């Protein structure tokens, strides 16, 4: 099973900010700060972001690719 399949099976195709924070072992506010920051990880997470109305979600497939490439360390899929 690939990382993407595991994430989609557990969370669905879109993940909430809380789910991504849990996956990356970060606080939700820490994840928000990372996304707003001017760093490589923040830019990559921002590209995975999708706004639906006022809610922010993340594409599980892109999060899986970030984990697989080693761009995100400490993530337990």
Backbone torsions as a table, in degrees:
resi	resn	phi	psi	omega
1	UNK	NA	132.2	-180.0
2	UNK	-80.2	165.4	177.7
3	UNK	-60.8	-42.0	-179.8
4	UNK	-62.0	-45.0	179.2
5	UNK	-61.5	-41.0	179.9
6	UNK	-64.1	-43.0	-179.9
7	UNK	-67.6	-43.3	-180.0
8	UNK	-65.4	-38.4	178.9
9	UNK	-65.0	-39.5	-177.0
10	UNK	-81.6	-43.1	-172.5
11	UNK	-111.2	-18.8	-173.0
12	UNK	95.2	179.3	-175.6
13	UNK	-69.3	-23.1	177.8
14	UNK	-120.6	136.3	-179.6
15	UNK	-111.8	143.9	175.5
16	UNK	-78.9	166.2	177.5
17	UNK	-60.4	-39.4	179.0
18	UNK	-63.1	-39.8	179.3
19	UNK	-67.1	-41.5	178.6
20	UNK	-66.1	-41.9	178.5
21	UNK	-61.3	-43.3	178.1
22	UNK	-61.8	-44.9	-179.6
23	UNK	-60.7	-39.7	-176.8
24	UNK	-90.4	3.0	179.7
25	UNK	56.7	48.5	177.7
26	UNK	-128.8	161.9	173.6
27	UNK	-79.0	153.3	178.1
28	UNK	-58.3	-39.5	179.5
29	UNK	-68.2	-37.4	176.6
30	UNK	-63.1	-37.5	177.7
31	UNK	-67.5	-40.5	177.3
32	UNK	-60.8	-42.7	179.6
33	UNK	-63.7	-41.5	178.3
34	UNK	-61.1	-43.6	-178.4
35	UNK	-65.6	-38.6	179.8
36	UNK	-75.5	-20.0	-176.3
37	UNK	-71.9	163.0	179.2
38	UNK	-95.8	75.0	179.3
39	UNK	-144.8	165.6	-174.8
40	UNK	-61.6	-45.3	-179.0
41	UNK	-63.2	-42.6	179.0
42	UNK	-60.7	-42.0	179.0
43	UNK	-66.5	-39.1	179.9
44	UNK	-68.6	-40.3	177.2
45	UNK	-66.5	-36.5	178.4
46	UNK	-64.2	-33.9	178.4
47	UNK	-69.1	-27.3	179.7
48	UNK	-83.8	-6.9	-175.0
49	UNK	-79.6	140.2	176.8
50	UNK	-133.6	126.9	176.6
51	UNK	-97.5	128.9	174.9
52	UNK	-120.9	102.0	-172.3
53	UNK	67.3	-124.5	178.3
54	UNK	-95.9	-5.1	-176.1
55	UNK	-90.6	144.5	179.5
56	UNK	-108.6	128.7	176.5
57	UNK	-127.3	166.6	179.5
58	UNK	-128.9	139.9	179.4
59	UNK	-71.5	120.8	-177.3
60	UNK	-60.8	-36.6	-179.9
61	UNK	-62.7	-41.1	179.3
62	UNK	-72.2	-36.4	176.0
63	UNK	-63.4	-40.9	178.6
64	UNK	-62.2	-41.5	179.2
65	UNK	-64.9	-37.5	177.1
66	UNK	-64.3	-39.0	178.4
67	UNK	-67.7	-45.6	-177.1
68	UNK	-64.5	-35.3	-178.3
69	UNK	-79.5	-6.9	179.8
70	UNK	84.9	9.5	178.9
71	UNK	-70.2	-25.1	177.8
72	UNK	-117.4	116.7	179.5
73	UNK	-96.8	148.8	176.4
74	UNK	84.3	5.3	179.7
75	UNK	-81.8	131.3	179.2
76	UNK	-107.5	106.6	-177.9
77	UNK	-84.3	NA	NA
